[in-house]
Each structure stands twice: as C-alpha cells, then as structure tokens.
Amino acid sequence: MPTLSIDLPTPAPAETARPTFYSWVVFALTFGLLISDYMARQVLNAVFPLLKSEWALSDTSLGALSGVVALTVGLLTFPLSLLADRWGRIRSITLMAMLWSIATLACGMARSYEEMFAARLLLGLGEAAYGSVGIAVVVSVFPKSLRATLSAAFMAGGLLGQVLGVGLGGRIADAHGWRAAFIVIALAGLALAFIYPLLIGEKRTAALADRFGNSAGDLERKRPSLKGLFARRSLVFAYLGSGFQLYVAGALTAWLPTYFHDTYRMSIGAAGQRAALFLAASGAGMVLCAMVSDRLSKRRDTAKYDVAIACCIACALTIGLAFALPPGPAQLGALAVGAFFAAASCGPAGAMVANLTSARIHATAFATLTVANNALGLAPGPILTGRLADSWALADALAITPVAAVAAAILFWIGRRSYPEDLAANASSPA
C-alpha cells in the first residue's frame, strides 16, 4: 500500500534531537489502534449482566470470557512478536488490527456461550503481539530520554480504550442491545486498520529509529538475539513486579461495572459510565507517575523502581480501605485513589525493560513484559475474582486484590537493589 511521504530532517545526535512531526503521526495512529484493541477487549465487561441473564451464566463463566483473551495474549505474545520482528512490524500491526476487529464482529453475532468463547479466543490471537510490537514502534521513533513517559502514555491508550469500551459499550447496549455494542466497535477498528498502512511505512520508521539511535540498522532485519531478555536480575524482577501489580488492574477493569450495577443498583449504561471514570483515573495515574519517574531519573538511577514501589503500596492501602468501607462516597473516594495507582507502575516498568535490553530485541523484550503482565495479572485477575465471587460476594473477591499489589512492591524492591549495576553492565555490553 502507498504511504504518506514525509521528509525526515537531517540526523542529529540521538539525545539532543527532538521528536519530528512524523514521530507524532506514528504515535497517534499506533495509539489509536491500541484504543481500538482495548475497546474490543473490554466492551464485554460492560454487558456482563445482560449476558448473565440471557444465557444463565455464572460469574466464573463470565470471568473466563474476559480472562481468556489475556491468557491467549500471554501464551502467544512471545512467538508472534518474534515473527513480527522478522516479517515487519507495520505489516504485522495491520494484520493484527484486522483480525481483532473481525473477532469483535463475531462476538456481536454469537448465538451461544461457546460461540462467544471461540470469538474471544480469536480476538486474543489478534491482540497477542500488538502491545509489544506497537510500543517497540513508538519508542523507536522518539529520543531515549522520553521512554518512561511514552511507555506510560502508550499503555494509557489501553486504559482509554477500556474507558471507551466500557462507557460507550454500556451506553450502546442500553439503547440498542449488547450485540450492537460489539458491532459498532468492530467497524471502527476495521476502518482504522485500513488507514494505518496508508500513512505509516516500514522504511520511514526505520530511518527515524536510526536518527534517534534506537535501531541496529540492518541487524534489525535478521534473527534477533534473545540472550539479553533475562540476562539482568533487575530486568527479571521488572517483569514479575509489573505482572503481579496488573492483577489488581485486571480485576477492577473486568468487575467494576458489575459491582456498580449490583451494589449501587445502577443501570447497565450508568454502571459502565461510572466504571469508565475509574478507568480514566487509572490512565491518568499511568501517565502522571511515569512523568514523575522520568523527571526523578535524571537525578537518581533507581527512581523508576522507587516510583513503581510507591505506586504499588499506595494501591494496596487504598483498595484495601475501599472494600473495608460500606458502599457510599467514602468508598468511592478510596476506590478512585486506588484505581489511580492500580496500573501506575506500567510506565516505569516499560522504561526499565527498554533501558536493560538492546534496541534490536525491544519488540521481543516488550513481548516478554506483556507475557508477564497477562499471565500473572490481566488473565488471573478477572478469572480468579469471578471464581471467588461465585463462592463469596463480589466485594469480598475484590477486597483481596491488594495482596497482589504487596507482592509486586516486594518484587520491585528486590529488583531495585541491582538496577544501577545492571544498567552499567548493559551499557557496556554489545548490542
């Protein structure tokens, strides 16, 4: 397909060069596809009560519909990211967006739980490598000093997609039924998948990556070396800490609409809109805490870990407080603060991964981070919370999520101890 012709400026030293207009074009469209990705994934959560009533489903079955996407992503991210590194990131992104949009359309046409489950599996296949490949494309066309902010801003697109998927999906479902919610989101995704390769090209993104020192040149087109994915202790604990913390975010994203519907007696649309506000707070936390991390890192090497640990502890305290309080304004206030910190460690963790691996394996390194995020957090969060809700109350199931945040803080603290040494070792090792 033809691409938009934008001349790149004369190369400048990587850390003094500023982002170009084309950098922001790449970010905007890749960010837009991430929003589509998460809208497709999370619209289901807005219509849980409708599906539960129409198909007589248990909370465990509903949690499986939500968690199976994250589980599929966790299993397939790594191999599909390797394939994308070899086949071409832009071509891979386009194919993935088409696949998850078609799968979302199939969700809207499902006539049984089994058909919906199969469509959700297909959706997970389409989304599997997008987060890792998309963020690798984004960080490659910007200066290295913006990595934490960009990682968080890009991942906040997922939160924005969740906000729109839950809020808009609930509103559409209220007015036109749950099938219409899936179909509208699917058509929007297909339109964006068609536009993306018209404006973004492999050669121009590679040239811009060279300009900012984020590419290994021709080596990027060869089989990537994977020995650096687990070579540093602090890198391994960044994966683990990020994954455990996202257990909280996964559980809240899946079950807040149902919690507000059942506990606060709201309609599907109103519950979805209120849940969307809390997800928006989570997105704001991701970006703001990443900006703090980037600023503090100029003075202290361990700042990224320090910010991640602080966010995990704040999340554990406020979420624990929220579900110890009765329903009402005080609970909602504590829950909003907890949601703000629930995914705030994502930006610092993404920057740690980028800083501790070479540019040639960034897509695969982010894939490894995505595997950890999904396998340890985003998949078990909805599934285990649903299973516990069948045995206990939903509020009780959500009340134990801070345990994962405490575990994440401990893992980040262990990684922090070797981070400066690992940074120095990575800087001195060959790409």
Phi, psi and chi 1 to 4 in degrees:
 res  aa     phi    psi   chi1   chi2   chi3   chi4
   1 MET       -  146.5  -68.2 -175.3  178.6      -
   2 PRO   -68.0  152.7   24.3  -33.5      -      -
   3 THR  -121.3  157.7   57.8      -      -      -
   4 LEU   -65.7  131.2  179.3   67.0      -      -
   5 SER   -91.7  112.5  177.1      -      -      -
   6 ILE  -130.8  118.0  -61.4  177.6      -      -
   7 ASP   -72.0  134.0  -67.2  -29.8      -      -
   8 LEU   -89.1  143.6  -63.4  174.4      -      -
   9 PRO   -70.5  167.2   20.6  -28.5      -      -
  10 THR   -59.8  135.7  -57.3      -      -      -
  11 PRO   -56.1  147.1  -25.6   34.8      -      -
  12 ALA  -131.8  165.6      -      -      -      -
  13 PRO   -54.0  139.1  -27.5   36.1      -      -
  14 ALA   -54.3  -45.2      -      -      -      -
  15 GLU   -84.8  -12.4  -76.2  -53.9  -54.8      -
  16 THR   -99.8  -17.5   59.5      -      -      -
  17 ALA   -68.9  149.3      -      -      -      -
  18 ARG  -104.7  156.8  -66.2 -176.3  177.8 -177.6
  19 PRO   -58.6  143.9  -21.7   32.0      -      -
  20 THR   -94.2  171.3   67.8      -      -      -
  21 PHE   -58.3  -41.0  173.1   72.8      -      -
  22 TYR   -64.8  -33.3 -171.6   69.0      -      -
  23 SER   -55.6  -45.3  -60.7      -      -      -
  24 TRP   -73.4  -29.1  -67.4  110.7      -      -
  25 VAL   -63.7  -46.3  171.2      -      -      -
  26 VAL   -60.2  -46.4  172.9      -      -      -
  27 PHE   -61.0  -46.9  176.5   84.0      -      -
  28 ALA   -61.5  -45.5      -      -      -      -
  29 LEU   -74.7  -37.2  -70.0  176.3      -      -
  30 THR   -68.4  -37.9  -49.6      -      -      -
  31 PHE   -62.8  -42.4 -175.5   82.2      -      -
  32 GLY   -61.3  -39.9      -      -      -      -
  33 LEU   -67.8  -34.5  -82.6  177.7      -      -
  34 LEU   -64.4  -38.4 -171.8   70.0      -      -
  35 ILE   -60.3  -45.7  -68.5  173.8      -      -
  36 SER   -59.6  -43.0  167.7      -      -      -
  37 ASP   -53.9  -52.8  176.7  -21.8      -      -
  38 TYR   -77.9  -26.7  -84.3   84.6      -      -
  39 MET   -61.9  -44.0  -73.3 -179.8   70.3      -
  40 ALA   -62.8  -38.0      -      -      -      -
  41 ARG   -73.1  -41.6 -176.0 -172.1  -64.4 -157.8
  42 GLN   -97.4  -10.1  -58.6  -59.6  -16.7      -
  43 VAL   -58.6  -29.1   61.0      -      -      -
  44 LEU   -55.9  -41.7  171.5   77.4      -      -
  45 ASN   -63.5  -28.7  -59.5  -30.6      -      -
  46 ALA   -69.9  -24.9      -      -      -      -
  47 VAL  -109.9   14.3  -59.3      -      -      -
  48 PHE   -48.0  -52.4  -94.2    1.5      -      -
  49 PRO   -60.5  -35.1  -25.4   36.6      -      -
  50 LEU   -68.1  -43.8  -62.6  177.4      -      -
  51 LEU   -66.4  -39.7  -68.7  177.4      -      -
  52 LYS   -60.6  -40.1 -175.5  174.4 -175.6  177.2
  53 SER   -74.0  -45.2  174.8      -      -      -
  54 GLU   -69.9  -38.5 -177.3  171.1  -28.9      -
  55 TRP  -109.5    7.0  -71.1  -17.9      -      -
  56 ALA    54.0   56.9      -      -      -      -
  57 LEU   -98.4  151.6  -58.8  177.0      -      -
  58 SER   -85.6  166.2   66.3      -      -      -
  59 ASP   -64.2  -32.3  -73.2  -21.6      -      -
  60 THR   -62.2  -42.9  -60.4      -      -      -
  61 SER   -65.9  -41.0  -64.0      -      -      -
  62 LEU   -64.4  -43.6  -69.6  171.0      -      -
  63 GLY   -61.2  -34.3      -      -      -      -
  64 ALA   -66.3  -38.6      -      -      -      -
  65 LEU   -61.7  -36.8  -76.0  177.3      -      -
  66 SER   -76.9  -47.2 -180.0      -      -      -
  67 GLY   -73.3  -23.9      -      -      -      -
  68 VAL   -64.0  -29.4   70.4      -      -      -
  69 VAL   -67.1  -49.1  176.1      -      -      -
  70 ALA   -63.2  -36.8      -      -      -      -
  71 LEU   -65.3  -43.2 -174.8   60.2      -      -
  72 THR   -63.6  -42.6  -55.1      -      -      -
  73 VAL   -59.0  -45.4  170.0      -      -      -
  74 GLY   -61.8  -38.0      -      -      -      -
  75 LEU   -75.7  -34.4  -69.1  173.0      -      -
  76 LEU  -105.4  -10.8  -62.9  179.3      -      -
  77 THR   -55.5  -48.0  -72.0      -      -      -
  78 PHE   -63.5  -55.2 -165.8   85.4      -      -
  79 PRO   -63.4  -37.5   19.8  -31.6      -      -
  80 LEU   -72.4  -30.6  -68.4 -178.2      -      -
  81 SER   -69.2  -38.9  -65.3      -      -      -
  82 LEU   -58.9  -43.3  -80.3  173.6      -      -
  83 LEU   -63.8  -40.7 -177.8   61.8      -      -
  84 ALA   -64.3  -38.3      -      -      -      -
  85 ASP   -61.4  -31.3  -89.1  -17.0      -      -
  86 ARG   -91.4  -36.5  -60.0 -174.5   65.6 -172.3
  87 TRP   -83.9  -28.2 -170.2   53.2      -      -
  88 GLY   125.3  123.2      -      -      -      -
  89 ARG   -67.5  -39.5  -66.7  172.8 -179.0  173.6
  90 ILE   -68.4  -44.4  -54.5  -55.2      -      -
  91 ARG   -60.7  -40.9  -74.1 -167.5  -64.4  -90.1
  92 SER   -65.2  -43.2  -60.5      -      -      -
  93 ILE   -59.9  -43.7  -76.6  173.0      -      -
  94 THR   -61.6  -46.3  -58.1      -      -      -
  95 LEU   -63.4  -41.7  179.4   61.0      -      -
  96 MET   -62.5  -43.1  -73.9 -175.2  -83.5      -
  97 ALA   -63.7  -39.4      -      -      -      -
  98 MET   -64.1  -40.8  -67.0  178.6   64.3      -
  99 LEU   -67.5  -45.0 -174.5   55.8      -      -
 100 TRP   -70.0  -28.6   80.0   56.1      -      -
 101 SER   -70.0  -41.3  -62.3      -      -      -
 102 ILE   -64.1  -40.1  -68.7  170.6      -      -
 103 ALA   -63.6  -38.7      -      -      -      -
 104 THR   -64.0  -39.2  -54.3      -      -      -
 105 LEU   -61.0  -40.7 -164.9   61.3      -      -
 106 ALA   -64.7  -34.2      -      -      -      -
 107 CYS   -60.6  -41.2  -72.6      -      -      -
 108 GLY   -67.9  -20.0      -      -      -      -
 109 MET  -103.9    2.6  -63.0 -173.3  -70.1      -
 110 ALA   -64.1  140.0      -      -      -      -
 111 ARG  -109.4   -1.4  -61.2  -64.9  172.3 -178.3
 112 SER  -155.8  168.6   66.5      -      -      -
 113 TYR   -61.0  -40.6  176.6   81.8      -      -
 114 GLU   -63.8  -41.2  -68.7   73.4   20.5      -
 115 GLU   -66.2  -39.4  -70.4 -177.6    9.4      -
 116 MET   -64.4  -41.3  176.3   69.7   81.0      -
 117 PHE   -62.9  -42.2 -167.9   87.6      -      -
 118 ALA   -64.3  -40.5      -      -      -      -
 119 ALA   -65.7  -36.7      -      -      -      -
 120 ARG   -68.4  -34.4  -65.2  -74.8  -70.0  177.5
 121 LEU   -61.4  -44.3  -86.3  173.1      -      -
 122 LEU   -64.2  -37.8 -177.3   62.6      -      -
 123 LEU   -62.6  -42.3 -168.9  146.4      -      -
 124 GLY   -62.4  -36.7      -      -      -      -
 125 LEU   -62.0  -42.9  174.4   62.9      -      -
 126 GLY   -67.5  -35.6      -      -      -      -
 127 GLU   -87.6  -10.1  -65.4 -178.4   -7.4      -
 128 ALA   -50.1  -49.9      -      -      -      -
 129 ALA  -103.5    1.9      -      -      -      -
 130 TYR   -64.6  -44.5 -176.2   75.0      -      -
 131 GLY   -58.7  -45.0      -      -      -      -
 132 SER   -71.8  -42.9   56.4      -      -      -
 133 VAL   -71.0  -41.8  177.1      -      -      -
 134 GLY   -61.9  -45.5      -      -      -      -
 135 ILE   -69.3  -32.2 -172.6   60.2      -      -
 136 ALA   -63.7  -40.2      -      -      -      -
 137 VAL   -63.9  -44.7  169.7      -      -      -
 138 VAL   -64.5  -50.4  167.7      -      -      -
 139 VAL   -68.2  -21.4  -61.5      -      -      -
 140 SER   -72.4  -22.6   73.6      -      -      -
 141 VAL  -105.9   17.8  -62.5      -      -      -
 142 PHE  -133.0  160.2  -76.9   87.1      -      -
 143 PRO   -60.8  150.9  -22.4   32.8      -      -
 144 LYS   -64.0  -28.2  -64.8  177.7 -177.6  178.7
 145 SER   -66.3  -12.8   58.6      -      -      -
 146 LEU  -101.6   12.7  -66.1  175.8      -      -
 147 ARG   -62.0  -47.1  -81.8  177.1  174.3  171.1
 148 ALA   -64.4  -44.1      -      -      -      -
 149 THR   -63.0  -44.4  -61.0      -      -      -
 150 LEU   -66.7  -41.6  -75.3  167.8      -      -
 151 SER   -59.3  -45.6  -64.7      -      -      -
 152 ALA   -69.3  -42.8      -      -      -      -
 153 ALA   -63.2  -40.4      -      -      -      -
 154 PHE   -66.5  -46.5 -176.1   75.1      -      -
 155 MET   -68.0  -27.1  -73.1 -173.5 -112.9      -
 156 ALA   -65.1  -22.7      -      -      -      -
 157 GLY   -60.3  -34.2      -      -      -      -
 158 GLY   -63.8  -41.4      -      -      -      -
 159 LEU   -65.3  -39.6  -90.9  -69.1      -      -
 160 LEU   -64.1  -38.8  179.6   56.0      -      -
 161 GLY   -62.7  -38.4      -      -      -      -
 162 GLN   -64.4  -42.3  -67.9  174.7    9.0      -
 163 VAL   -58.2  -49.3  169.0      -      -      -
 164 LEU   -69.2  -39.6  -66.1  174.0      -      -
 165 GLY   -62.8  -43.3      -      -      -      -
 166 VAL   -76.0  -48.1  171.1      -      -      -
 167 GLY   -69.9  -53.3      -      -      -      -
 168 LEU   -68.6  -39.6 -177.5   60.9      -      -
 169 GLY   -60.7  -42.4      -      -      -      -
 170 GLY   -64.6  -38.9      -      -      -      -
 171 ARG   -66.2  -44.2 -179.3   60.5   63.0 -173.6
 172 ILE   -64.5  -41.8  -65.8  172.8      -      -
 173 ALA   -63.1  -38.8      -      -      -      -
 174 ASP   -61.2  -39.8 -108.1   -5.5      -      -
 175 ALA   -86.7  -36.8      -      -      -      -
 176 HIS  -129.4    3.1  -55.1  -71.0      -      -
 177 GLY    97.2  158.5      -      -      -      -
 178 TRP   -67.8  -28.6   63.5  -95.0      -      -
 179 ARG   -64.4  -39.4  -63.9 -177.1 -173.0  -81.4
 180 ALA   -62.9  -34.1      -      -      -      -
 181 ALA   -61.1  -44.8      -      -      -      -
 182 PHE   -65.3  -42.8  -75.8  100.6      -      -
 183 ILE   -66.4  -43.1  -68.3  170.9      -      -
 184 VAL   -61.5  -45.4  168.7      -      -      -
 185 ILE   -66.8  -36.2  -71.6  172.1      -      -
 186 ALA   -64.0  -43.9      -      -      -      -
 187 LEU   -66.1  -38.0  -66.0  177.2      -      -
 188 ALA   -63.6  -40.5      -      -      -      -
 189 GLY   -64.6  -41.4      -      -      -      -
 190 LEU   -62.6  -39.4  -76.0  170.6      -      -
 191 ALA   -63.1  -43.6      -      -      -      -
 192 LEU   -69.3  -34.6 -165.1   53.7      -      -
 193 ALA   -64.4  -31.5      -      -      -      -
 194 PHE   -73.4  -37.5  177.7   76.7      -      -
 195 ILE   -72.9  -37.0  -66.9  170.5      -      -
 196 TYR   -52.4  -54.2 -169.0   81.7      -      -
 197 PRO   -71.6  -13.9   26.1  -34.9      -      -
 198 LEU   -71.6  -27.1  -63.9  177.4      -      -
 199 LEU  -109.8  -22.5  -60.0  179.5      -      -
 200 ILE  -116.3  130.1  -52.8  -60.7      -      -
 201 GLY  -123.2  151.2      -      -      -      -
 202 GLU   -60.3  -45.7  -60.6  -84.2    3.3      -
 203 LYS   -66.2  -41.6  -69.2 -177.5  178.7  179.0
 204 ARG   -71.6  -36.6  -74.3 -177.8  172.6   80.8
 205 THR   -67.5  -36.7   54.4      -      -      -
 206 ALA   -65.0  -40.4      -      -      -      -
 207 ALA   -64.5  -39.8      -      -      -      -
 208 LEU   -70.4  -35.0 -161.0   52.2      -      -
 209 ALA   -62.3  -39.7      -      -      -      -
 210 ASP   -61.0  -41.5  -74.6  -23.1      -      -
 211 ARG   -60.6  -37.4  177.7  177.1 -171.3  -92.9
 212 PHE   -95.7    9.1  -69.8  117.5      -      -
 213 GLY    69.4   28.4      -      -      -      -
 214 ASN  -107.4   13.7  -68.6  -37.6      -      -
 215 SER  -132.6  150.5  170.5      -      -      -
 216 ALA   -99.7   25.0      -      -      -      -
 217 GLY    62.9 -129.9      -      -      -      -
 218 ASP   -65.3  -21.7  -69.7  -23.4      -      -
 219 LEU   -61.7  -25.6  -70.5  175.3      -      -
 220 GLU   -64.8  -21.6  -64.3 -117.2  -16.0      -
 221 ARG   -93.1   -0.1  -70.3  174.8 -102.0  -75.2
 222 LYS  -100.4  173.2  -62.1  179.5 -178.8  179.2
 223 ARG   -59.6  123.0 -176.6 -171.4  -61.5  -87.8
 224 PRO   -69.6  146.5   23.0  -30.7      -      -
 225 SER   -83.0  130.9  171.9      -      -      -
 226 LEU  -108.5    3.8  -55.0 -178.8      -      -
 227 LYS   -66.9  -20.6   65.5 -179.9 -178.6  179.9
 228 GLY   -84.1   -2.5      -      -      -      -
 229 LEU   -67.7  -28.7  -69.3  175.5      -      -
 230 PHE  -131.4   21.7  -57.6   97.6      -      -
 231 ALA   -75.2  -23.2      -      -      -      -
 232 ARG  -112.9  134.8  -47.3  -64.4  176.7 -157.5
 233 ARG   -59.2  -45.3  176.3 -177.8  175.4 -176.6
 234 SER   -65.1  -28.8   58.3      -      -      -
 235 LEU   -66.7  -45.5  176.5   60.3      -      -
 236 VAL   -60.3  -42.6  172.6      -      -      -
 237 PHE   -75.2  -21.1  -79.1   95.7      -      -
 238 ALA   -67.2  -43.3      -      -      -      -
 239 TYR   -57.4  -51.2  -64.7  144.9      -      -
 240 LEU   -66.5  -45.2  -65.1  174.6      -      -
 241 GLY   -62.1  -43.2      -      -      -      -
 242 SER   -61.8  -43.0 -179.9      -      -      -
 243 GLY   -62.9  -47.2      -      -      -      -
 244 PHE   -64.5  -39.2  -88.7   87.5      -      -
 245 GLN   -63.6  -34.9  178.2   56.6   29.7      -
 246 LEU   -75.5   -4.3  -73.7 -177.3      -      -
 247 TYR   -58.9  -42.9 -179.9   97.9      -      -
 248 VAL   -63.8  -48.5 -177.2      -      -      -
 249 ALA   -62.6  -40.1      -      -      -      -
 250 GLY   -64.0  -42.8      -      -      -      -
 251 ALA   -65.5  -45.4      -      -      -      -
 252 LEU   -64.2  -43.2  -66.7  179.2      -      -
 253 THR   -60.6  -43.3  -61.1      -      -      -
 254 ALA   -73.1  -37.5      -      -      -      -
 255 TRP  -112.2   -8.9  -70.5  104.7      -      -
 256 LEU   -61.0  -42.6  -85.2 -176.0      -      -
 257 PRO   -57.9  -42.6  -25.0   35.4      -      -
 258 THR   -67.6  -39.2  -59.5      -      -      -
 259 TYR   -61.4  -45.2  179.5   73.7      -      -
 260 PHE   -67.8  -35.9  -69.3  141.7      -      -
 261 HIS   -65.3  -44.6  174.9  -92.3      -      -
 262 ASP   -80.8  -43.2  -66.4  -13.4      -      -
 263 THR   -85.1  -40.3  -57.3      -      -      -
 264 TYR   -99.9    5.6  -73.4   84.9      -      -
 265 ARG    54.9   48.6  -54.9  -58.8  178.0 -171.0
 266 MET   -98.4  157.7  -65.8  179.7  165.9      -
 267 SER   -70.3  168.1   67.7      -      -      -
 268 ILE   -58.4  -45.7  -63.8  -64.1      -      -
 269 GLY   -65.3  -44.5      -      -      -      -
 270 ALA   -67.2  -40.3      -      -      -      -
 271 ALA   -64.6  -40.7      -      -      -      -
 272 GLY   -63.6  -41.1      -      -      -      -
 273 GLN   -67.7  -39.5  -72.9 -175.7  -40.5      -
 274 ARG   -67.2  -43.3  172.8  165.2  -71.3 -175.3
 275 ALA   -60.2  -37.3      -      -      -      -
 276 ALA   -61.8  -35.6      -      -      -      -
 277 LEU   -63.4  -39.6  -67.5  175.8      -      -
 278 PHE   -70.2  -35.9  -75.2   81.1      -      -
 279 LEU   -68.0  -34.7  -62.9  179.4      -      -
 280 ALA   -63.7  -39.0      -      -      -      -
 281 ALA   -62.0  -37.5      -      -      -      -
 282 SER   -64.4  -42.0 -171.2      -      -      -
 283 GLY   -62.9  -40.8      -      -      -      -
 284 ALA   -62.4  -39.5      -      -      -      -
 285 GLY   -63.0  -39.0      -      -      -      -
 286 MET   -59.2  -49.2  -70.5  175.5   68.4      -
 287 VAL   -70.5  -48.3  175.4      -      -      -
 288 LEU   -65.6  -41.7  -67.9  175.7      -      -
 289 CYS   -69.1  -31.6  -68.7      -      -      -
 290 ALA   -68.5  -38.8      -      -      -      -
 291 MET   -63.3  -41.0  -67.7  172.9   67.7      -
 292 VAL   -61.7  -41.7  169.9      -      -      -
 293 SER   -61.2  -46.4  167.9      -      -      -
 294 ASP   -61.5  -41.9  -89.4  -18.4      -      -
 295 ARG   -67.4  -46.0 -178.4  172.2  -67.9  -86.4
 296 LEU   -68.6  -27.7  -66.3  179.0      -      -
 297 SER   -67.6  -18.8  -66.4      -      -      -
 298 LYS   -69.2  -20.4  -64.7  177.0 -179.0  178.1
 299 ARG  -110.4  -22.7  -72.0  175.6  -88.2  169.4
 300 ARG  -144.7  124.5 -171.7  169.7   69.2 -109.9
 301 ASP   -59.1  -37.2  -75.1  -18.5      -      -
 302 THR   -85.6    7.4   58.3      -      -      -
 303 ALA   -59.2  -37.1      -      -      -      -
 304 LYS   -61.7  -43.0  -64.6 -173.4 -170.0  -32.2
 305 TYR   -67.7  -39.9  -94.9  102.9      -      -
 306 ASP   -60.7  -44.1  -65.4  -23.1      -      -
 307 VAL   -65.2  -42.2  171.1      -      -      -
 308 ALA   -61.3  -44.1      -      -      -      -
 309 ILE   -63.3  -44.7  -67.6  167.0      -      -
 310 ALA   -61.2  -40.5      -      -      -      -
 311 CYS   -65.0  -41.2  -69.8      -      -      -
 312 CYS   -63.2  -43.9  -66.5      -      -      -
 313 ILE   -66.0  -43.6  -66.6  172.4      -      -
 314 ALA   -61.9  -40.1      -      -      -      -
 315 CYS   -63.4  -46.8  175.5      -      -      -
 316 ALA   -59.5  -44.0      -      -      -      -
 317 LEU   -66.4  -45.3  -67.9  174.1      -      -
 318 THR   -77.8  -36.2   50.3      -      -      -
 319 ILE   -67.8  -40.7  -66.6  -66.8      -      -
 320 GLY   -60.1  -42.2      -      -      -      -
 321 LEU   -64.4  -41.9  174.3   62.3      -      -
 322 ALA   -57.6  -45.2      -      -      -      -
 323 PHE   -88.8    0.2  -71.4  103.3      -      -
 324 ALA   -88.0  -17.5      -      -      -      -
 325 LEU   -91.0  154.0  -67.2  169.6      -      -
 326 PRO   -73.2  160.4   27.5  -34.5      -      -
 327 PRO   -55.9  136.7  -25.5   35.1      -      -
 328 GLY   154.1 -175.3      -      -      -      -
 329 PRO   -58.0  -40.0  -25.4   34.8      -      -
 330 ALA   -63.6  -42.2      -      -      -      -
 331 GLN   -62.8  -44.2 -177.2 -168.8   62.0      -
 332 LEU   -63.8  -37.6  -66.1  175.9      -      -
 333 GLY   -64.3  -46.5      -      -      -      -
 334 ALA   -64.4  -38.7      -      -      -      -
 335 LEU   -66.1  -36.7 -168.7   54.8      -      -
 336 ALA   -64.2  -42.0      -      -      -      -
 337 VAL   -65.5  -42.0  176.0      -      -      -
 338 GLY   -62.2  -41.0      -      -      -      -
 339 ALA   -64.5  -36.1      -      -      -      -
 340 PHE   -57.3  -39.8  179.0   88.4      -      -
 341 PHE   -93.9   -5.2  -70.6  109.6      -      -
 342 ALA   -61.4  -36.8      -      -      -      -
 343 ALA  -120.6   16.3      -      -      -      -
 344 ALA   -69.5  -16.5      -      -      -      -
 345 SER   -79.5   -7.3   62.0      -      -      -
 346 CYS   -62.2  -44.7  -75.7      -      -      -
 347 GLY   -63.0  -53.8      -      -      -      -
 348 PRO   -57.6  -40.4  -27.3   35.2      -      -
 349 ALA   -64.5  -41.9      -      -      -      -
 350 GLY   -62.4  -39.7      -      -      -      -
 351 ALA   -67.4  -38.9      -      -      -      -
 352 MET   -58.3  -45.5  -66.6  172.8 -150.0      -
 353 VAL   -62.5  -44.3  169.9      -      -      -
 354 ALA   -64.5  -39.6      -      -      -      -
 355 ASN   -71.7  -25.5  -69.9  -15.4      -      -
 356 LEU  -100.8    4.9  -68.8  166.5      -      -
 357 THR  -131.8  158.3   55.8      -      -      -
 358 SER   -79.5  157.6   66.7      -      -      -
 359 ALA   -60.7  -32.4      -      -      -      -
 360 ARG   -67.8  -19.8   65.1 -179.5  -64.7 -169.6
 361 ILE  -116.2   20.9   60.8  166.5      -      -
 362 HIS   -60.0  -43.5  -87.5  170.2      -      -
 363 ALA   -60.0  -41.8      -      -      -      -
 364 THR   -71.9  -35.7  -48.8      -      -      -
 365 ALA   -65.0  -42.8      -      -      -      -
 366 PHE   -67.8  -29.1  -77.3  118.6      -      -
 367 ALA   -64.1  -41.4      -      -      -      -
 368 THR   -63.4  -41.1  -53.8      -      -      -
 369 LEU   -61.8  -41.0  178.5   62.3      -      -
 370 THR   -64.4  -39.7  -58.3      -      -      -
 371 VAL   -58.2  -47.8  169.3      -      -      -
 372 ALA   -62.1  -44.7      -      -      -      -
 373 ASN   -59.7  -41.5  -72.7  -16.0      -      -
 374 ASN   -81.5  -44.9  -76.5  -85.4      -      -
 375 ALA   -69.2  -34.9      -      -      -      -
 376 LEU   -95.7  -23.3  -60.7  176.2      -      -
 377 GLY  -126.7  -65.8      -      -      -      -
 378 LEU   -69.0  -27.9  -63.7  176.4      -      -
 379 ALA   -82.4  -54.6      -      -      -      -
 380 PRO   -69.0  -26.0   22.3  -32.4      -      -
 381 GLY   -55.2  -58.5      -      -      -      -
 382 PRO   -66.0  -40.6  -20.4   32.1      -      -
 383 ILE   -68.4  -51.0  -66.3  172.0      -      -
 384 LEU   -67.8  -35.9  -67.8 -178.8      -      -
 385 THR   -63.9  -40.9  -59.3      -      -      -
 386 GLY   -64.2  -41.5      -      -      -      -
 387 ARG   -64.5  -43.3 -177.1  171.8  -67.9  -83.2
 388 LEU   -66.6  -34.4  -68.6  172.7      -      -
 389 ALA   -65.6  -29.6      -      -      -      -
 390 ASP   -68.1  -29.4  -83.0  -26.6      -      -
 391 SER   -92.8  -38.1  -58.8      -      -      -
 392 TRP  -111.6 -162.4  -49.5  -20.1      -      -
 393 ALA   -88.3  156.9      -      -      -      -
 394 LEU   -59.6  -39.0  178.6   55.6      -      -
 395 ALA   -61.0  -38.3      -      -      -      -
 396 ASP   -68.8  -37.6  -66.4  -26.5      -      -
 397 ALA   -65.2  -39.7      -      -      -      -
 398 LEU   -72.5  -27.0  -70.7  169.8      -      -
 399 ALA   -67.6  -20.7      -      -      -      -
 400 ILE   -92.8   -1.6   67.3  167.9      -      -
 401 THR   -61.6  -28.6   57.9      -      -      -
 402 PRO   -59.6  -20.0  -27.5   36.9      -      -
 403 VAL   -58.4  -39.8  173.5      -      -      -
 404 ALA   -65.7  -37.1      -      -      -      -
 405 ALA   -66.5  -37.8      -      -      -      -
 406 VAL   -64.4  -43.1  172.8      -      -      -
 407 ALA   -60.4  -40.8      -      -      -      -
 408 ALA   -62.3  -43.0      -      -      -      -
 409 ALA   -60.6  -40.5      -      -      -      -
 410 ILE   -65.0  -43.1  -65.9  171.1      -      -
 411 LEU   -65.0  -43.1  -69.7  164.8      -      -
 412 PHE   -62.4  -39.0  -81.3  131.1      -      -
 413 TRP   -63.2  -39.7  177.4   78.0      -      -
 414 ILE   -64.3  -43.5  -64.7  172.1      -      -
 415 GLY   -65.7  -34.0      -      -      -      -
 416 ARG   -58.2  -33.4  177.8 -170.3 -176.8  -81.8
 417 ARG   -63.4  -28.7  -62.2  169.2   64.9 -172.4
 418 SER  -111.7    5.2   60.0      -      -      -
 419 TYR   -61.3  -49.7 -174.0   57.8      -      -
 420 PRO   -59.3  -42.7  -25.0   36.0      -      -
 421 GLU   -64.2  -40.3  177.8 -175.9  -17.0      -
 422 ASP   -68.5  -36.2  -71.1  -16.1      -      -
 423 LEU   -60.9  -45.4  -87.7  179.5      -      -
 424 ALA   -64.5  -40.3      -      -      -      -
 425 ALA   -67.0  -39.3      -      -      -      -
 426 ASN   -67.2  -38.1 -168.9   69.4      -      -
 427 ALA   -66.3  -30.1      -      -      -      -
 428 SER   -90.5  -10.4   63.1      -      -      -
 429 SER   -87.9  155.0   64.5      -      -      -
 430 PRO   -70.3  150.4   24.3  -33.1      -      -
 431 ALA   -66.3      -      -      -      -      -
